[in-house]
Amino acid sequence: MSIYLDNAATTFPKPDQVYRAVEHALIHIGVAPGRGGYRRGIEATRLVFEAREAVAQLFGVGDSSRIVFTHSATESLNLAVGGLLRAGDHVVSTTMEHNSLVRPLHRAAQQGVEVTWVEGDRSGFVDSRRIGAAIRPNTRLVALSHCSNVTGVIQPVGEIGPLARQAGALFLVDAAQSAGCLPIDVAGMAIDLLAAPGHKGLYGVQGTGFLYVTEGVELTPLLVGGSGGHSTGPEPPETMPDRFESGTLNTPGIAGLKAGVEFIRETGIENIRNRENALVGQLLAGLREMPAVTIHGPDAPERRGGVVSFTVAGCDPGEIGFRLDQDYDISVRVGLHCAYSAHRTIGTYPAGTVRVSPGYFNSEEEIAALLKALRKIVAG
């Protein structure tokens, strides 16, 4: 039995309706949105509009035109950071960020933006009071992940957003590990910019993502070019979302994203969260029975998303991952998980950790099989 436990990288399998939606878009639509007034073109345009509406409703966005479709969370974060910040601006972020946010901020720093990195504790948690204390009069942006892809720790974005707004700073949330898994309300959390991929907790396919941009925030586009309409001059359109969607959208991918969001709404985020919580709790309990294992992150399952990282005394994480794959056909992630700063924070740099990330479609039997395999590997 093949067991997949790397859902923090990409959820697998997808709901059946996602596969059907992608296939339908490829076979029965097959054309780009906004490029033609014929029936197929109109159907593609309608599909993208309905997907935009579905994403907006899931995150409490009143105007779906504020949802910009991208090809990844990385592109979304680059658009938010590169499109907003200018020399002389100040940004507050944390040491627990994925390279998808760290590297755009690093490039901004090379161009005259000052970045304050607020340290997380050994579990990766960042106290909202420390974020508030780091905000200055010239702070343009507070930017951080909702849920760590290394320790799974959930950051208090509902506290941080109002702090940033009160200080006159914008709030950017990287929801790569939380979108579709944790409740997110952009208005209630005072989120101005929300970035997420389609292929993780939203159950879409790779090559999809989005950026929510609140009303009144002006960004410079990363790309300019054809946008289907607005073809009368050399300047990119001013209207949303066309201004940021140059080039041909991944229509089959967006069809899958729409189906994934619909699955989440039908199933209920609370039910998805409870399911993943139960699997994480089972995994944590089993790991605690192995004296050689050190678990990194919060103790309580409710304080973390669907991510568990651990190390084994005297054993390289890469060896454990290799043994799980080769001997037991169990897929997990090992190493630094594209988040070197987070590993420095929790003390696991440079070797990294073994990361297990159960998803909604995993079972208790699969977690039990993983734990059984780990006991044999650790004992050996």
Contacts in CASP RR format, 6 or more apart in sequence:
PFRMAT RR
TARGET T0000
AUTHOR 0000-0000-0000
METHOD contacts of the structure
MODEL  1
MSIYLDNAATTFPKPDQVYRAVEHALIHIGVAPGRGGYRRGIEATRLVFE
AREAVAQLFGVGDSSRIVFTHSATESLNLAVGGLLRAGDHVVSTTMEHNS
LVRPLHRAAQQGVEVTWVEGDRSGFVDSRRIGAAIRPNTRLVALSHCSNV
TGVIQPVGEIGPLARQAGALFLVDAAQSAGCLPIDVAGMAIDLLAAPGHK
GLYGVQGTGFLYVTEGVELTPLLVGGSGGHSTGPEPPETMPDRFESGTLN
TPGIAGLKAGVEFIRETGIENIRNRENALVGQLLAGLREMPAVTIHGPDA
PERRGGVVSFTVAGCDPGEIGFRLDQDYDISVRVGLHCAYSAHRTIGTYP
AGTVRVSPGYFNSEEEIAALLKALRKIVAG
1 329 0 8 1.000
1 366 0 8 1.000
1 369 0 8 1.000
2 329 0 8 1.000
2 330 0 8 1.000
2 331 0 8 1.000
3 328 0 8 1.000
3 329 0 8 1.000
3 330 0 8 1.000
3 331 0 8 1.000
3 362 0 8 1.000
3 366 0 8 1.000
3 369 0 8 1.000
3 370 0 8 1.000
4 12 0 8 1.000
4 13 0 8 1.000
4 331 0 8 1.000
4 362 0 8 1.000
5 330 0 8 1.000
5 331 0 8 1.000
5 332 0 8 1.000
5 356 0 8 1.000
5 357 0 8 1.000
5 358 0 8 1.000
5 362 0 8 1.000
5 366 0 8 1.000
5 370 0 8 1.000
6 12 0 8 1.000
6 331 0 8 1.000
6 332 0 8 1.000
6 333 0 8 1.000
6 355 0 8 1.000
6 357 0 8 1.000
7 200 0 8 1.000
7 201 0 8 1.000
7 306 0 8 1.000
7 357 0 8 1.000
7 358 0 8 1.000
7 359 0 8 1.000
7 362 0 8 1.000
8 149 0 8 1.000
8 177 0 8 1.000
8 200 0 8 1.000
8 306 0 8 1.000
8 307 0 8 1.000
8 333 0 8 1.000
8 337 0 8 1.000
8 355 0 8 1.000
8 357 0 8 1.000
9 200 0 8 1.000
9 333 0 8 1.000
9 357 0 8 1.000
10 199 0 8 1.000
10 200 0 8 1.000
10 206 0 8 1.000
11 199 0 8 1.000
11 200 0 8 1.000
11 201 0 8 1.000
11 203 0 8 1.000
11 204 0 8 1.000
11 359 0 8 1.000
11 360 0 8 1.000
11 361 0 8 1.000
13 361 0 8 1.000
14 203 0 8 1.000
14 204 0 8 1.000
14 205 0 8 1.000
14 260 0 8 1.000
15 203 0 8 1.000
15 259 0 8 1.000
15 260 0 8 1.000
15 263 0 8 1.000
17 259 0 8 1.000
17 260 0 8 1.000
17 262 0 8 1.000
17 263 0 8 1.000
18 203 0 8 1.000
18 204 0 8 1.000
18 205 0 8 1.000
18 256 0 8 1.000
18 259 0 8 1.000
18 260 0 8 1.000
18 263 0 8 1.000
20 259 0 8 1.000
21 255 0 8 1.000
21 256 0 8 1.000
21 258 0 8 1.000
21 259 0 8 1.000
21 260 0 8 1.000
22 205 0 8 1.000
22 252 0 8 1.000
22 253 0 8 1.000
22 255 0 8 1.000
22 256 0 8 1.000
22 259 0 8 1.000
24 255 0 8 1.000
25 44 0 8 1.000
25 47 0 8 1.000
25 251 0 8 1.000
25 252 0 8 1.000
25 253 0 8 1.000
25 254 0 8 1.000
25 255 0 8 1.000
25 256 0 8 1.000
26 252 0 8 1.000
29 40 0 8 1.000
29 41 0 8 1.000
29 43 0 8 1.000
29 44 0 8 1.000
29 47 0 8 1.000
29 251 0 8 1.000
29 255 0 8 1.000
30 40 0 8 1.000
30 44 0 8 1.000
30 251 0 8 1.000
30 252 0 8 1.000
31 40 0 8 1.000
31 41 0 8 1.000
31 44 0 8 1.000
31 251 0 8 1.000
32 41 0 8 1.000
32 44 0 8 1.000
32 248 0 8 1.000
32 249 0 8 1.000
32 251 0 8 1.000
33 41 0 8 1.000
33 44 0 8 1.000
33 45 0 8 1.000
33 47 0 8 1.000
33 48 0 8 1.000
33 249 0 8 1.000
33 251 0 8 1.000
34 41 0 8 1.000
34 44 0 8 1.000
34 45 0 8 1.000
34 228 0 8 1.000
34 229 0 8 1.000
35 41 0 8 1.000
35 44 0 8 1.000
35 228 0 8 1.000
35 248 0 8 1.000
36 42 0 8 1.000
44 251 0 8 1.000
47 251 0 8 1.000
47 254 0 8 1.000
47 255 0 8 1.000
47 258 0 8 1.000
48 69 0 8 1.000
48 249 0 8 1.000
48 251 0 8 1.000
48 254 0 8 1.000
49 64 0 8 1.000
50 258 0 8 1.000
51 69 0 8 1.000
51 254 0 8 1.000
51 255 0 8 1.000
51 257 0 8 1.000
51 258 0 8 1.000
51 261 0 8 1.000
52 64 0 8 1.000
52 65 0 8 1.000
52 67 0 8 1.000
52 69 0 8 1.000
52 241 0 8 1.000
53 64 0 8 1.000
54 258 0 8 1.000
54 261 0 8 1.000
54 262 0 8 1.000
54 265 0 8 1.000
55 61 0 8 1.000
55 64 0 8 1.000
55 67 0 8 1.000
55 210 0 8 1.000
55 257 0 8 1.000
55 261 0 8 1.000
56 62 0 8 1.000
56 63 0 8 1.000
56 64 0 8 1.000
56 66 0 8 1.000
56 67 0 8 1.000
56 212 0 8 1.000
57 265 0 8 1.000
58 180 0 8 1.000
58 184 0 8 1.000
58 261 0 8 1.000
58 264 0 8 1.000
58 265 0 8 1.000
59 179 0 8 1.000
59 184 0 8 1.000
59 185 0 8 1.000
59 186 0 8 1.000
59 194 0 8 1.000
59 212 0 8 1.000
60 185 0 8 1.000
60 186 0 8 1.000
60 187 0 8 1.000
61 67 0 8 1.000
61 186 0 8 1.000
61 212 0 8 1.000
63 215 0 8 1.000
65 239 0 8 1.000
65 240 0 8 1.000
65 241 0 8 1.000
66 212 0 8 1.000
66 213 0 8 1.000
66 214 0 8 1.000
66 215 0 8 1.000
66 240 0 8 1.000
66 241 0 8 1.000
67 210 0 8 1.000
67 211 0 8 1.000
67 212 0 8 1.000
67 241 0 8 1.000
68 76 0 8 1.000
68 79 0 8 1.000
68 210 0 8 1.000
68 211 0 8 1.000
68 212 0 8 1.000
68 213 0 8 1.000
68 240 0 8 1.000
68 241 0 8 1.000
68 244 0 8 1.000
68 245 0 8 1.000
69 208 0 8 1.000
69 209 0 8 1.000
69 210 0 8 1.000
69 241 0 8 1.000
69 245 0 8 1.000
69 249 0 8 1.000
69 250 0 8 1.000
69 254 0 8 1.000
70 76 0 8 1.000
70 79 0 8 1.000
70 208 0 8 1.000
70 209 0 8 1.000
70 210 0 8 1.000
70 211 0 8 1.000
70 244 0 8 1.000
71 207 0 8 1.000
71 208 0 8 1.000
71 209 0 8 1.000
71 250 0 8 1.000
72 197 0 8 1.000
72 207 0 8 1.000
72 208 0 8 1.000
72 209 0 8 1.000
73 100 0 8 1.000
73 174 0 8 1.000
73 175 0 8 1.000
73 176 0 8 1.000
73 195 0 8 1.000
73 196 0 8 1.000
73 197 0 8 1.000
73 198 0 8 1.000
73 209 0 8 1.000
74 100 0 8 1.000
75 209 0 8 1.000
75 222 0 8 1.000
76 195 0 8 1.000
76 196 0 8 1.000
76 209 0 8 1.000
76 210 0 8 1.000
76 211 0 8 1.000
77 100 0 8 1.000
77 101 0 8 1.000
77 104 0 8 1.000
77 172 0 8 1.000
77 174 0 8 1.000
77 195 0 8 1.000
77 211 0 8 1.000
78 104 0 8 1.000
78 222 0 8 1.000
79 211 0 8 1.000
79 219 0 8 1.000
79 221 0 8 1.000
79 222 0 8 1.000
79 244 0 8 1.000
80 143 0 8 1.000
80 172 0 8 1.000
80 193 0 8 1.000
80 195 0 8 1.000
80 211 0 8 1.000
80 213 0 8 1.000
80 219 0 8 1.000
81 101 0 8 1.000
81 104 0 8 1.000
81 105 0 8 1.000
81 108 0 8 1.000
81 141 0 8 1.000
81 143 0 8 1.000
81 172 0 8 1.000
82 104 0 8 1.000
82 107 0 8 1.000
82 108 0 8 1.000
82 219 0 8 1.000
82 220 0 8 1.000
82 222 0 8 1.000
83 219 0 8 1.000
83 220 0 8 1.000
83 221 0 8 1.000
83 222 0 8 1.000
84 140 0 8 1.000
84 141 0 8 1.000
84 170 0 8 1.000
84 193 0 8 1.000
84 217 0 8 1.000
84 219 0 8 1.000
84 220 0 8 1.000
85 91 0 8 1.000
85 108 0 8 1.000
85 113 0 8 1.000
85 140 0 8 1.000
85 141 0 8 1.000
86 113 0 8 1.000
87 111 0 8 1.000
87 112 0 8 1.000
87 113 0 8 1.000
88 112 0 8 1.000
88 113 0 8 1.000
88 114 0 8 1.000
88 138 0 8 1.000
89 108 0 8 1.000
89 113 0 8 1.000
89 114 0 8 1.000
89 138 0 8 1.000
89 139 0 8 1.000
89 140 0 8 1.000
89 141 0 8 1.000
90 113 0 8 1.000
90 114 0 8 1.000
90 115 0 8 1.000
90 116 0 8 1.000
90 136 0 8 1.000
90 138 0 8 1.000
90 139 0 8 1.000
90 140 0 8 1.000
91 105 0 8 1.000
91 108 0 8 1.000
91 113 0 8 1.000
91 114 0 8 1.000
91 115 0 8 1.000
91 116 0 8 1.000
91 139 0 8 1.000
91 140 0 8 1.000
91 141 0 8 1.000
91 142 0 8 1.000
91 143 0 8 1.000
92 115 0 8 1.000
92 116 0 8 1.000
92 118 0 8 1.000
92 131 0 8 1.000
92 132 0 8 1.000
92 134 0 8 1.000
92 135 0 8 1.000
92 139 0 8 1.000
92 141 0 8 1.000
92 142 0 8 1.000
92 143 0 8 1.000
92 169 0 8 1.000
93 101 0 8 1.000
93 102 0 8 1.000
93 105 0 8 1.000
93 115 0 8 1.000
93 116 0 8 1.000
93 117 0 8 1.000
93 118 0 8 1.000
93 142 0 8 1.000
93 143 0 8 1.000
93 144 0 8 1.000
94 117 0 8 1.000
94 118 0 8 1.000
94 119 0 8 1.000
94 120 0 8 1.000
94 126 0 8 1.000
94 131 0 8 1.000
94 144 0 8 1.000
94 145 0 8 1.000
94 155 0 8 1.000
95 117 0 8 1.000
95 118 0 8 1.000
95 119 0 8 1.000
95 120 0 8 1.000
95 341 0 8 1.000
95 342 0 8 1.000
95 344 0 8 1.000
95 345 0 8 1.000
96 120 0 8 1.000
96 124 0 8 1.000
96 126 0 8 1.000
96 144 0 8 1.000
96 145 0 8 1.000
96 148 0 8 1.000
96 150 0 8 1.000
96 151 0 8 1.000
96 153 0 8 1.000
96 155 0 8 1.000
96 339 0 8 1.000
96 341 0 8 1.000
96 342 0 8 1.000
96 345 0 8 1.000
97 105 0 8 1.000
97 143 0 8 1.000
97 144 0 8 1.000
97 145 0 8 1.000
97 174 0 8 1.000
97 339 0 8 1.000
97 341 0 8 1.000
97 342 0 8 1.000
98 145 0 8 1.000
98 149 0 8 1.000
98 174 0 8 1.000
98 176 0 8 1.000
98 337 0 8 1.000
98 338 0 8 1.000
98 339 0 8 1.000
98 342 0 8 1.000
99 338 0 8 1.000
99 339 0 8 1.000
99 340 0 8 1.000
100 174 0 8 1.000
100 176 0 8 1.000
100 338 0 8 1.000
101 143 0 8 1.000
101 144 0 8 1.000
101 145 0 8 1.000
101 174 0 8 1.000
102 339 0 8 1.000
102 341 0 8 1.000
105 113 0 8 1.000
105 115 0 8 1.000
105 143 0 8 1.000
106 115 0 8 1.000
108 115 0 8 1.000
109 115 0 8 1.000
116 134 0 8 1.000
117 341 0 8 1.000
118 126 0 8 1.000
118 130 0 8 1.000
118 131 0 8 1.000
118 134 0 8 1.000
119 126 0 8 1.000
119 130 0 8 1.000
119 345 0 8 1.000
120 126 0 8 1.000
120 345 0 8 1.000
121 127 0 8 1.000
122 296 0 8 1.000
122 297 0 8 1.000
122 345 0 8 1.000
122 346 0 8 1.000
122 347 0 8 1.000
123 151 0 8 1.000
123 153 0 8 1.000
123 296 0 8 1.000
123 297 0 8 1.000
123 298 0 8 1.000
123 346 0 8 1.000
124 148 0 8 1.000
124 150 0 8 1.000
124 151 0 8 1.000
124 153 0 8 1.000
124 297 0 8 1.000
124 342 0 8 1.000
124 345 0 8 1.000
124 346 0 8 1.000
125 153 0 8 1.000
125 155 0 8 1.000
125 298 0 8 1.000
125 303 0 8 1.000
126 144 0 8 1.000
126 155 0 8 1.000
127 156 0 8 1.000
128 156 0 8 1.000
128 159 0 8 1.000
128 160 0 8 1.000
128 163 0 8 1.000
131 142 0 8 1.000
131 144 0 8 1.000
131 160 0 8 1.000
131 163 0 8 1.000
131 164 0 8 1.000
132 160 0 8 1.000
132 163 0 8 1.000
132 164 0 8 1.000
132 167 0 8 1.000
135 142 0 8 1.000
135 163 0 8 1.000
135 164 0 8 1.000
135 167 0 8 1.000
135 169 0 8 1.000
139 164 0 8 1.000
139 167 0 8 1.000
139 168 0 8 1.000
139 169 0 8 1.000
140 169 0 8 1.000
140 170 0 8 1.000
141 169 0 8 1.000
141 170 0 8 1.000
141 171 0 8 1.000
141 172 0 8 1.000
142 160 0 8 1.000
142 161 0 8 1.000
142 163 0 8 1.000
142 164 0 8 1.000
142 169 0 8 1.000
142 170 0 8 1.000
142 171 0 8 1.000
142 172 0 8 1.000
143 171 0 8 1.000
143 172 0 8 1.000
143 173 0 8 1.000
143 174 0 8 1.000
144 155 0 8 1.000
144 157 0 8 1.000
144 160 0 8 1.000
144 172 0 8 1.000
144 173 0 8 1.000
144 174 0 8 1.000
145 155 0 8 1.000
145 173 0 8 1.000
145 174 0 8 1.000
145 175 0 8 1.000
145 176 0 8 1.000
145 177 0 8 1.000
146 154 0 8 1.000
146 155 0 8 1.000
146 157 0 8 1.000
146 173 0 8 1.000
146 174 0 8 1.000
146 175 0 8 1.000
146 177 0 8 1.000
146 178 0 8 1.000
146 182 0 8 1.000
146 184 0 8 1.000
147 153 0 8 1.000
147 154 0 8 1.000
147 155 0 8 1.000
147 175 0 8 1.000
147 177 0 8 1.000
147 178 0 8 1.000
147 181 0 8 1.000
147 182 0 8 1.000
147 304 0 8 1.000
147 305 0 8 1.000
147 306 0 8 1.000
147 307 0 8 1.000
148 155 0 8 1.000
148 177 0 8 1.000
148 307 0 8 1.000
148 339 0 8 1.000
148 342 0 8 1.000
149 176 0 8 1.000
149 177 0 8 1.000
149 307 0 8 1.000
149 337 0 8 1.000
149 338 0 8 1.000
149 339 0 8 1.000
149 342 0 8 1.000
149 355 0 8 1.000
150 296 0 8 1.000
150 307 0 8 1.000
150 309 0 8 1.000
150 337 0 8 1.000
150 339 0 8 1.000
150 342 0 8 1.000
150 343 0 8 1.000
150 346 0 8 1.000
150 353 0 8 1.000
150 355 0 8 1.000
151 296 0 8 1.000
151 297 0 8 1.000
151 298 0 8 1.000
151 304 0 8 1.000
151 307 0 8 1.000
151 309 0 8 1.000
151 342 0 8 1.000
151 346 0 8 1.000
152 177 0 8 1.000
152 297 0 8 1.000
152 298 0 8 1.000
152 304 0 8 1.000
152 305 0 8 1.000
152 306 0 8 1.000
152 307 0 8 1.000
152 308 0 8 1.000
152 309 0 8 1.000
153 297 0 8 1.000
153 298 0 8 1.000
153 303 0 8 1.000
153 304 0 8 1.000
154 178 0 8 1.000
154 182 0 8 1.000
154 303 0 8 1.000
154 304 0 8 1.000
154 305 0 8 1.000
157 171 0 8 1.000
157 173 0 8 1.000
157 189 0 8 1.000
157 191 0 8 1.000
158 188 0 8 1.000
158 189 0 8 1.000
158 190 0 8 1.000
160 171 0 8 1.000
161 171 0 8 1.000
161 189 0 8 1.000
161 190 0 8 1.000
161 191 0 8 1.000
162 190 0 8 1.000
164 170 0 8 1.000
164 171 0 8 1.000
164 190 0 8 1.000
165 171 0 8 1.000
165 190 0 8 1.000
170 192 0 8 1.000
170 193 0 8 1.000
170 217 0 8 1.000
171 189 0 8 1.000
171 190 0 8 1.000
171 191 0 8 1.000
171 192 0 8 1.000
171 193 0 8 1.000
172 191 0 8 1.000
172 192 0 8 1.000
172 193 0 8 1.000
172 194 0 8 1.000
172 195 0 8 1.000
173 184 0 8 1.000
173 189 0 8 1.000
173 191 0 8 1.000
173 193 0 8 1.000
173 194 0 8 1.000
173 195 0 8 1.000
174 195 0 8 1.000
174 196 0 8 1.000
175 184 0 8 1.000
175 194 0 8 1.000
175 195 0 8 1.000
175 196 0 8 1.000
176 195 0 8 1.000
176 196 0 8 1.000
176 197 0 8 1.000
176 200 0 8 1.000
177 200 0 8 1.000
177 305 0 8 1.000
177 306 0 8 1.000
177 307 0 8 1.000
178 184 0 8 1.000
178 305 0 8 1.000
179 194 0 8 1.000
179 196 0 8 1.000
179 197 0 8 1.000
179 198 0 8 1.000
179 200 0 8 1.000
179 201 0 8 1.000
179 202 0 8 1.000
180 201 0 8 1.000
180 202 0 8 1.000
180 264 0 8 1.000
180 269 0 8 1.000
180 272 0 8 1.000
181 201 0 8 1.000
181 269 0 8 1.000
181 272 0 8 1.000
181 273 0 8 1.000
181 276 0 8 1.000
181 305 0 8 1.000
181 306 0 8 1.000
182 269 0 8 1.000
182 273 0 8 1.000
182 305 0 8 1.000
183 269 0 8 1.000
183 270 0 8 1.000
183 273 0 8 1.000
184 191 0 8 1.000
184 194 0 8 1.000
186 194 0 8 1.000
186 212 0 8 1.000
186 214 0 8 1.000
191 212 0 8 1.000
191 214 0 8 1.000
192 213 0 8 1.000
192 214 0 8 1.000
192 217 0 8 1.000
193 211 0 8 1.000
193 212 0 8 1.000
193 213 0 8 1.000
193 214 0 8 1.000
193 217 0 8 1.000
194 211 0 8 1.000
194 212 0 8 1.000
195 210 0 8 1.000
195 211 0 8 1.000
195 212 0 8 1.000
196 202 0 8 1.000
196 209 0 8 1.000
196 210 0 8 1.000
197 207 0 8 1.000
197 208 0 8 1.000
197 209 0 8 1.000
198 204 0 8 1.000
198 205 0 8 1.000
198 207 0 8 1.000
198 208 0 8 1.000
198 209 0 8 1.000
198 210 0 8 1.000
198 257 0 8 1.000
199 205 0 8 1.000
199 206 0 8 1.000
199 207 0 8 1.000
199 208 0 8 1.000
201 264 0 8 1.000
202 257 0 8 1.000
202 260 0 8 1.000
202 261 0 8 1.000
202 264 0 8 1.000
203 259 0 8 1.000
203 260 0 8 1.000
203 261 0 8 1.000
203 263 0 8 1.000
203 264 0 8 1.000
204 253 0 8 1.000
204 256 0 8 1.000
204 257 0 8 1.000
204 259 0 8 1.000
204 260 0 8 1.000
205 252 0 8 1.000
205 253 0 8 1.000
205 256 0 8 1.000
205 257 0 8 1.000
207 250 0 8 1.000
207 253 0 8 1.000
208 250 0 8 1.000
208 253 0 8 1.000
208 254 0 8 1.000
208 256 0 8 1.000
208 257 0 8 1.000
209 257 0 8 1.000
211 244 0 8 1.000
213 219 0 8 1.000
213 240 0 8 1.000
213 244 0 8 1.000
219 244 0 8 1.000
221 236 0 8 1.000
221 243 0 8 1.000
221 244 0 8 1.000
221 246 0 8 1.000
222 244 0 8 1.000
223 246 0 8 1.000
223 247 0 8 1.000
224 236 0 8 1.000
224 246 0 8 1.000
225 236 0 8 1.000
225 246 0 8 1.000
225 247 0 8 1.000
226 246 0 8 1.000
226 247 0 8 1.000
227 236 0 8 1.000
227 237 0 8 1.000
227 242 0 8 1.000
227 243 0 8 1.000
227 245 0 8 1.000
227 246 0 8 1.000
227 247 0 8 1.000
228 242 0 8 1.000
229 237 0 8 1.000
229 242 0 8 1.000
230 236 0 8 1.000
230 237 0 8 1.000
230 239 0 8 1.000
230 242 0 8 1.000
236 243 0 8 1.000
236 246 0 8 1.000
237 243 0 8 1.000
264 272 0 8 1.000
267 360 0 8 1.000
272 360 0 8 1.000
275 359 0 8 1.000
275 360 0 8 1.000
276 305 0 8 1.000
276 306 0 8 1.000
276 358 0 8 1.000
276 359 0 8 1.000
276 360 0 8 1.000
277 301 0 8 1.000
277 302 0 8 1.000
277 305 0 8 1.000
277 306 0 8 1.000
278 364 0 8 1.000
279 306 0 8 1.000
279 358 0 8 1.000
279 359 0 8 1.000
279 362 0 8 1.000
279 364 0 8 1.000
279 367 0 8 1.000
280 301 0 8 1.000
280 304 0 8 1.000
280 305 0 8 1.000
280 306 0 8 1.000
280 307 0 8 1.000
280 308 0 8 1.000
280 358 0 8 1.000
281 301 0 8 1.000
282 364 0 8 1.000
282 367 0 8 1.000
282 368 0 8 1.000
283 308 0 8 1.000
283 356 0 8 1.000
283 358 0 8 1.000
283 367 0 8 1.000
283 370 0 8 1.000
283 371 0 8 1.000
284 295 0 8 1.000
284 299 0 8 1.000
284 301 0 8 1.000
284 308 0 8 1.000
286 371 0 8 1.000
287 293 0 8 1.000
287 295 0 8 1.000
287 308 0 8 1.000
287 310 0 8 1.000
287 371 0 8 1.000
287 374 0 8 1.000
288 295 0 8 1.000
290 312 0 8 1.000
290 374 0 8 1.000
290 375 0 8 1.000
290 378 0 8 1.000
292 312 0 8 1.000
292 313 0 8 1.000
292 314 0 8 1.000
292 315 0 8 1.000
292 378 0 8 1.000
293 310 0 8 1.000
293 311 0 8 1.000
293 312 0 8 1.000
293 313 0 8 1.000
293 374 0 8 1.000
293 378 0 8 1.000
294 310 0 8 1.000
294 311 0 8 1.000
294 312 0 8 1.000
294 313 0 8 1.000
295 308 0 8 1.000
295 309 0 8 1.000
295 310 0 8 1.000
296 309 0 8 1.000
296 310 0 8 1.000
296 311 0 8 1.000
296 346 0 8 1.000
296 348 0 8 1.000
296 353 0 8 1.000
297 304 0 8 1.000
297 309 0 8 1.000
297 346 0 8 1.000
298 304 0 8 1.000
306 357 0 8 1.000
306 358 0 8 1.000
306 359 0 8 1.000
307 355 0 8 1.000
307 356 0 8 1.000
307 357 0 8 1.000
308 355 0 8 1.000
308 356 0 8 1.000
308 357 0 8 1.000
309 337 0 8 1.000
309 348 0 8 1.000
309 353 0 8 1.000
309 354 0 8 1.000
309 355 0 8 1.000
309 356 0 8 1.000
310 353 0 8 1.000
310 354 0 8 1.000
310 356 0 8 1.000
311 317 0 8 1.000
311 348 0 8 1.000
311 351 0 8 1.000
311 352 0 8 1.000
311 353 0 8 1.000
311 354 0 8 1.000
312 320 0 8 1.000
312 354 0 8 1.000
312 377 0 8 1.000
312 378 0 8 1.000
315 377 0 8 1.000
315 378 0 8 1.000
316 351 0 8 1.000
317 334 0 8 1.000
317 335 0 8 1.000
317 351 0 8 1.000
317 352 0 8 1.000
317 353 0 8 1.000
317 354 0 8 1.000
318 334 0 8 1.000
318 335 0 8 1.000
318 354 0 8 1.000
320 334 0 8 1.000
320 354 0 8 1.000
320 374 0 8 1.000
320 377 0 8 1.000
321 332 0 8 1.000
321 334 0 8 1.000
321 354 0 8 1.000
323 373 0 8 1.000
323 377 0 8 1.000
324 330 0 8 1.000
324 331 0 8 1.000
324 332 0 8 1.000
324 370 0 8 1.000
324 373 0 8 1.000
324 374 0 8 1.000
324 377 0 8 1.000
325 331 0 8 1.000
325 332 0 8 1.000
327 373 0 8 1.000
328 369 0 8 1.000
328 370 0 8 1.000
328 373 0 8 1.000
330 369 0 8 1.000
330 370 0 8 1.000
330 373 0 8 1.000
332 354 0 8 1.000
332 355 0 8 1.000
332 356 0 8 1.000
332 370 0 8 1.000
333 354 0 8 1.000
333 355 0 8 1.000
333 357 0 8 1.000
334 352 0 8 1.000
334 353 0 8 1.000
334 354 0 8 1.000
334 355 0 8 1.000
335 351 0 8 1.000
335 352 0 8 1.000
335 353 0 8 1.000
335 354 0 8 1.000
335 355 0 8 1.000
336 343 0 8 1.000
336 349 0 8 1.000
336 350 0 8 1.000
336 352 0 8 1.000
337 343 0 8 1.000
337 352 0 8 1.000
337 353 0 8 1.000
337 355 0 8 1.000
340 349 0 8 1.000
340 350 0 8 1.000
343 349 0 8 1.000
343 350 0 8 1.000
343 352 0 8 1.000
343 353 0 8 1.000
356 370 0 8 1.000
358 366 0 8 1.000
358 367 0 8 1.000
END
